[in-house]
């Protein structure tokens, strides 16, 4: 695309408004993918599901790797590590706790998570 950043952004926003592109993440971690309906129309539903589900698996693996290296993780660490906002990071950590991949220690803003010991 031989356009400047403002023109490229305007084109991208137009694709989002038409439902052809989906946005994932916020800030620097914002990513764009083709929308589900584009994959469906091309008969590539499996590829969309793989693409959409990959983020969740990737985030869990990044968090587990961080915990292995540093012993614990806080919500702010997960936010920075996975380019998530506060609510998304909380949801990720809570989901991992429910799966018994992590255990929580402390309360509210002092909460941190460690690996579940077998």
Long-range contacts (C-beta under 8 A, 24 or more apart in sequence): 24-55, 25-83, 25-84, 26-83, 26-84, 26-85, 27-83, 28-83, 29-82, 29-83, 29-84, 30-83, 56-92, 58-82, 59-84, 59-92, 60-92, 60-96, 60-101, 63-92, 63-93, 63-96, 63-102, 64-101, 64-115, 67-102, 67-113, 67-114, 67-115, 68-115, 71-114, 72-105, 72-112, 72-113, 72-114, 73-102, 73-112, 73-113, 74-111, 74-112, 74-113, 75-111
